[in-house]
Amino acid sequence: MTAELPLQDASLVQWKPNRDRAKLIQMIVKVISGGFAAVSILTTIGIIGTLIIETAAFFSEVPIWNFLTDAKWTPLFSTQQFGIFVLISATVMIAFLSILVALPLGLLSAICLSEYASPKIRQILKPILEVLAGVPTVVYGFFALLTVTPVLQFIIEQLQIILPFIPDLKIFNALSAALVMGIMITPMVASLSEDAIYAVPQRLRDGAYALGATKRETVTAVVLPASLSGIVASIILAISRAVGETMIVSLAAGANPVLGFNPFNSVMTMTAFIANTVKGEAPHGTTAYFTLYAVGTTLFLMTLALNIFSFWFVRRFREKYD
C-alpha cells in the first residue's frame, strides 16, 4: 500500500485540470470590465465637479437671491439680470405640453400592441413606431418650424374669425415645438409602457376573464394597475428627455427670454440658451460665460430629481409575481 501511494498521487496530479489559464483570463476580463466601469464613473464625477466649480464662480459674482428672484434673463445685455425662472418656465411649459401629446399617443399605442394586436402585427408595428426615435432632432426642429407652424397659423387664423380674442401665433413659438417634441418622445413612452404591460402575467388576465370581465375592463382594472410603475417610469424618462432637448426648441421655439406660460409666443428654454451662448457670444471667464454652468447645473438638478422620483416610484409601487 505504501508503494502505491506515490503512483496514485502522480495520477491525480496528471488528471487535475489546469485552472491557471482560466484564472488569468478571468482576471483580465475583470480588470477590463472594471476599467470601463471606472471610466464612466470618473466621467460622471468630472462632469459634476466641473459644474460645481464653475457654478461656484458664478455665484461668487451673482447673489443666489437675484438668481432665484429676478424677473428677467439678460446676462448678455449691458444691464445684466439673471432670473433663472424665465428659462425654467419655458422649459416646464414645453415639457408639459409635449407630455400631453406623448402620453395618450404612447400609452394607447402600447395598449394596442400588447393587448389587441396579434403577435405578427406586433412584430411589424413596434419597429415602425420605434423608427421615430431614430430621426435626428434637427429634422424634427425644421419640421416644426417649416411645416407645423404654418399649419397652426392657418388654423388659428380661421378660428379668429369666430373667436377674435385668440392671439396670433408667432413664427417662433412654444406650441409647435411642444407638439413636435411630443411626437418625438412618443416612441419612448410607447416602447417602455408596452414592455411593462406585456410583462404582466397572463394568469391575471385569465382570472379577470373568469370573473366575467370584458377585454376593456381587464385592461383598465387589472393590466394597467399591475404595470403602473413601469408606465410612470416611462413617462418620467420621457419628461427628462423633453427637458433636455435642444435642437427642436432652438429652431422652433425661438430665443426670447420671457417669463410666462403663453405657448403662442417665442420663448427661450435652458437648453436653447446654452446652445445659443456657446457660439461665442460670451467671452471666457466673464459672468455671462459662467451663466452657462449655472444653467447647466439647474438643468442637471431638474433631471436628477426626476430620475430619483422615478427610481423611488418604481421601487415603491412595483408589483412582484412568483
C-alpha positions in Angstrom: 0.0 0.0 0.0 2.8 2.4 0.8 4.4 1.8 -2.6 1.1 2.5 -4.5 0.5 5.9 -2.9 3.1 7.8 -4.9 1.6 6.4 -8.1 -1.9 7.3 -7.0 -0.7 10.9 -6.2 1.0 11.1 -9.6 -2.2 10.1 -11.4 -4.2 12.7 -9.5 -1.7 15.4 -10.5 -1.8 14.2 -14.1 -5.6 14.4 -14.4 -6.1 17.5 -12.4 -7.4 20.3 -14.7 -5.1 23.3 -15.2 -7.0 26.3 -13.9 -4.2 28.8 -14.1 -5.0 29.9 -17.6 -8.7 30.2 -16.8 -8.0 32.3 -13.7 -5.7 34.6 -15.7 -8.4 35.1 -18.4 -11.0 35.8 -15.7 -8.7 38.3 -14.0 -8.1 40.1 -17.4 -11.8 40.3 -18.1 -12.4 41.6 -14.6 -9.8 44.3 -15.0 -11.1 45.4 -18.4 -14.7 45.5 -17.2 -13.7 47.4 -14.0 -11.7 49.8 -16.1 -14.7 50.6 -18.4 -16.9 51.0 -15.3 -14.3 53.3 -13.7 -14.2 55.4 -16.9 -18.0 56.0 -16.7 -17.9 56.8 -13.0 -14.9 59.1 -13.4 -16.6 60.9 -16.3 -19.7 61.5 -14.2 -17.5 62.8 -11.3 -15.6 65.0 -13.7 -18.8 66.5 -15.1 -20.3 67.1 -11.7 -17.0 68.6 -10.4 -16.8 70.9 -13.4 -20.4 72.1 -12.9 -19.8 72.7 -9.2 -16.6 74.6 -9.6 -17.8 76.9 -12.5 -21.2 77.4 -10.8 -19.5 78.4 -7.6 -17.6 81.0 -9.6 -20.9 82.3 -11.0 -22.4 82.7 -7.5 -19.3 84.4 -6.3 -20.3 87.3 -8.7 -24.1 87.0 -8.7 -26.1 86.6 -5.5 -28.2 83.5 -5.4 -31.2 85.6 -4.3 -31.0 87.5 -7.6 -30.7 84.2 -9.5 -33.9 83.0 -7.9 -36.0 86.2 -7.8 -35.1 88.3 -10.9 -38.0 88.6 -13.4 -35.7 88.9 -16.4 -32.9 87.0 -18.0 -30.4 89.3 -19.8 -26.9 88.0 -19.0 -25.6 89.2 -22.4 -27.0 92.7 -22.1 -25.4 95.8 -20.6 -27.9 95.7 -17.8 -27.5 92.1 -16.6 -30.3 90.2 -14.9 -30.2 86.5 -14.0 -33.7 85.4 -13.3 -33.4 81.6 -13.9 -37.2 81.1 -13.6 -37.6 82.8 -17.0 -35.8 79.8 -18.6 -37.4 77.3 -16.2 -40.9 78.5 -17.1 -40.3 78.0 -20.8 -38.7 74.6 -20.2 -41.5 73.4 -18.0 -44.2 74.7 -20.3 -42.8 72.9 -23.4 -42.1 69.7 -21.5 -45.7 69.7 -20.1 -47.3 70.3 -23.4 -45.2 67.7 -25.1 -46.1 65.0 -22.5 -49.8 65.9 -23.1 -49.2 64.8 -26.7 -47.0 61.8 -26.0 -48.9 60.3 -23.1 -52.2 59.4 -24.9 -50.4 58.5 -28.1 -47.8 56.4 -26.4 -50.0 54.7 -23.8 -52.8 53.9 -26.3 -50.2 52.6 -28.8 -48.7 50.4 -26.0 -52.1 49.0 -25.1 -52.9 48.3 -28.7 -49.6 46.5 -29.3 -49.8 44.5 -26.1 -53.4 43.6 -25.7 -55.2 43.9 -29.0 -52.6 43.3 -31.8 -51.7 39.8 -32.9 -48.1 38.7 -32.4 -47.4 39.1 -36.1 -48.9 42.6 -36.3 -47.0 43.5 -33.1 -43.7 42.4 -34.7 -44.4 44.7 -37.6 -45.8 47.8 -35.9 -43.4 48.1 -33.0 -40.3 48.5 -35.1 -42.2 51.0 -37.3 -43.1 53.0 -34.2 -39.6 53.0 -32.9 -38.2 54.4 -36.2 -39.4 57.8 -34.9 -36.8 57.5 -32.1 -34.1 57.3 -34.8 -35.0 60.5 -36.6 -32.4 63.3 -35.9 -33.8 66.0 -33.6 -32.7 68.7 -36.1 -35.1 67.2 -38.6 -37.9 67.5 -36.0 -36.9 71.1 -35.4 -37.1 72.1 -39.1 -40.3 70.1 -39.4 -41.8 72.1 -36.5 -40.6 75.4 -38.0 -41.4 74.9 -41.7 -44.5 72.6 -41.5 -46.2 72.6 -38.2 -46.0 76.3 -37.5 -47.6 77.4 -40.9 -50.4 74.8 -40.4 -51.1 76.1 -36.9 -51.1 79.7 -38.1 -53.7 78.8 -40.7 -55.9 77.0 -38.2 -55.6 79.9 -35.7 -56.5 82.4 -38.5 -59.6 80.5 -39.2 -60.5 80.3 -35.6 -60.0 84.0 -35.1 -62.9 84.6 -37.5 -65.2 83.1 -34.9 -63.2 83.8 -31.8 -61.4 87.1 -32.3 -59.8 87.1 -28.9 -57.4 84.3 -29.8 -53.9 85.8 -30.1 -51.7 85.5 -33.1 -49.2 82.7 -33.3 -45.7 83.9 -33.7 -43.3 82.3 -36.3 -41.2 81.1 -33.4 -43.5 79.7 -30.7 -43.6 77.2 -28.0 -46.7 75.4 -29.2 -45.3 73.9 -32.4 -42.1 73.0 -30.6 -44.1 71.2 -27.9 -46.3 69.3 -30.4 -43.3 68.0 -32.4 -41.4 67.2 -29.2 -44.4 65.2 -28.1 -44.2 63.2 -31.3 -40.5 62.7 -30.8 -40.8 61.2 -27.3 -43.9 59.1 -28.1 -41.8 56.0 -29.0 -40.1 56.2 -25.6 -43.5 56.2 -23.8 -44.9 53.5 -26.1 -42.0 51.1 -26.1 -41.3 51.2 -22.3 -45.0 51.1 -21.4 -45.6 48.2 -23.8 -42.8 46.3 -22.2 -44.3 46.9 -18.8 -47.8 45.9 -19.9 -46.5 42.8 -21.8 -44.7 41.7 -18.6 -48.0 41.4 -16.6 -48.6 37.6 -16.1 -51.3 36.1 -18.3 -52.9 34.4 -15.3 -54.1 37.8 -14.0 -55.9 38.4 -17.3 -57.3 34.9 -17.2 -58.6 35.4 -13.7 -60.4 38.6 -14.7 -61.9 36.8 -17.7 -63.1 34.0 -15.4 -64.9 36.6 -13.3 -66.8 37.8 -16.3 -64.7 40.9 -17.1 -64.6 42.2 -20.7 -61.4 42.9 -22.5 -61.7 46.7 -21.8 -62.4 46.0 -18.1 -59.5 43.7 -17.8 -57.1 46.2 -19.4 -58.3 49.2 -17.3 -58.9 47.4 -14.0 -56.2 44.7 -14.0 -53.4 45.2 -16.5 -52.8 48.9 -16.2 -52.7 49.0 -12.4 -50.3 46.0 -12.4 -48.0 47.8 -14.8 -48.4 51.2 -13.3 -44.8 51.5 -12.0 -43.3 50.8 -15.5 -45.7 53.2 -17.2 -44.9 56.0 -14.8 -41.2 55.4 -15.2 -41.6 55.7 -19.0 -43.4 59.0 -18.6 -40.8 60.4 -16.3 -38.0 59.4 -18.6 -39.9 61.0 -21.5 -40.2 64.2 -19.5 -36.5 64.1 -18.7 -35.9 63.7 -22.5 -38.1 66.6 -23.2 -36.5 68.8 -20.6 -33.0 68.2 -22.1 -34.0 68.5 -25.7 -32.0 71.2 -27.6 -32.4 71.3 -31.3 -36.2 71.4 -31.5 -36.6 74.3 -29.1 -33.6 76.1 -30.6 -35.1 76.0 -34.1 -38.8 76.2 -33.4 -39.4 77.9 -30.1 -37.0 80.9 -30.7 -34.8 82.8 -28.3 -37.0 85.3 -26.5 -36.4 85.0 -22.7 -39.9 86.0 -21.4 -41.4 84.9 -18.1 -44.8 83.4 -18.6 -46.7 80.4 -19.9 -48.1 81.6 -23.3 -47.4 78.9 -25.9 -48.2 81.3 -28.7 -45.1 83.4 -28.1 -41.4 82.9 -28.7 -39.6 81.6 -25.6 -36.2 80.5 -24.6 -35.5 77.3 -22.7 -32.4 76.4 -20.7 -31.0 74.2 -23.4 -31.7 76.8 -26.1 -29.8 79.4 -24.0 -26.8 77.1 -23.7 -26.9 76.3 -27.4 -27.1 79.9 -28.4 -24.5 81.2 -25.9 -21.7 78.6 -26.7 -21.5 80.1 -30.2 -19.0 82.6 -28.8 -21.2 85.4 -27.6 -19.9 85.1 -24.0 -16.1 85.6 -23.6 -14.3 83.0 -21.4 -14.1 84.0 -17.8 -16.9 86.6 -17.8 -20.0 86.4 -15.8 -22.0 85.7 -18.9 -19.8 82.7 -19.5 -20.3 81.3 -16.0 -24.1 81.5 -16.6 -23.7 78.5 -18.9 -22.6 76.4 -16.0 -25.3 77.8 -13.6 -28.0 77.0 -16.1 -26.4 73.6 -16.8 -26.4 72.8 -13.1 -30.0 73.8 -12.8 -30.9 71.5 -15.7 -28.9 68.7 -14.1 -30.7 69.1 -10.8 -34.1 69.0 -12.5 -33.3 65.8 -14.4 -31.7 64.3 -11.4 -34.8 65.0 -9.3 -37.0 63.4 -12.0 -34.8 60.3 -12.1 -34.8 60.0 -8.3 -38.5 60.2 -8.2 -38.8 57.6 -11.0 -36.5 55.3 -9.1 -38.5 55.8 -5.8 -41.8 55.3 -7.5 -40.8 52.1 -9.3 -39.4 50.6 -6.0 -42.5 51.7 -4.1 -45.2 50.6 -6.4 -43.6 47.7 -8.4 -45.7 44.6 -8.4 -43.8 41.3 -7.9 -45.2 38.0 -9.1 -44.0 34.5 -8.2 
